């Protein structure tokens, strides 16, 4: 019996522009993580070396996950392991509840020096659940309850666990928005009515998010049964200057970083606000460090361009592939990337409340890096299969 050789190269037909953009963002992220940690408390080169080694380890693991997903994924394999993956998803999400909260959220599993955030992987699982359950269902006699009950219940339960027991509003919102956008890709006529409702809900959420920094909305939020730290995030987003030394300090200093950086920045490694003024400067708030040091031109715009290349290529293949399951994976990945970008940039600039989500590919964080690389690998699998089938004709 022949043993299969494990290849570490991407499959034939993968998108080179997506691949190059992802690698460019990742490498850029490592440099900025090092700069964000180069403070008074970490000027010792051995400490910075440990940070580089740690991030390099997660990058290598994430890259291997991407390659394996791109080469090995199939819906037949997903069908075989579907139930175990669901059990693992829900089990890991509930397991976080026995560990201490961080920043008000019980979202992490701690195994010695290693922390895992299961809700990051749940985002990918939501995409797979929607694609597997709703894609390519052609039987016109199917009832809505037969077709949509299972995936919608799964998504709702995941969202509720992340929102209520874990108290992670930002991640719960991202999960629900990914599900809503992915739901729009399916063409079964029985889904069309609810697709209209979900499109309205998606639009309503985006409008509410934009208006969430208004005084009226903040007062309304304060009356809801949610944790005080969540209310504070809405309140300080409405006016960060009311509490610049406590609840509003993060947003105020993030905005100050944008002003300080201007068009061209103060220079790599020369940022001032990372010296204890910006919390989570290497993760959720790394954009503030980037703009302060490299400016709008050399910091923010390259990120926008690389994100744009990735999303454009994914969108292009969304119109080319025939299978609804494949379309769902591509649309889900687009939603994953775009919503994260919107939440991160909007939070740092006080356009929307802080949600504590990372800037994908760039921020430090092993779980978020591995999860988004898994999503990219699944999308590359779809693209490679499409290009291979086209070249074989």
Secondary structure, 3 states (H helix, E strand, C coil): CCCCCCCCCCCCCCCHHHHHHHHHHHHHHHHHHHHHHCCHHHCCHHHHHHHHHHHHHHHHHHHHHHHHHHHHCCHHHHHHHHHHHHHHHHHHHHHHHHCCCECCECCCEEECCEEECHHHHHHHHHHHHHHHHHCCCCCCCCCHHHHHHHHHHHHHHHHHHHHCCCCCHHHHHHHHHHHHHHHCCCCCHHHHHHHHHHHHHHHHHHHHHHHCCCHHHHHHHHCCCCCHHHHHHHHHHHCHHHCCCCCCHHHHHHHHHHHHHCCCCCCCCCCCCCCCCCCCCCCCCHHHHHHHHHHHHHHHHHHHHHHHHHHHHHHHHHHHCCCHHHHHHHHHHHHHHHHHHHHHHHHHCCCCCCCCCCCCCCCCCHHHHHHHHHHHHHHHHHHHHHHHHHHHC
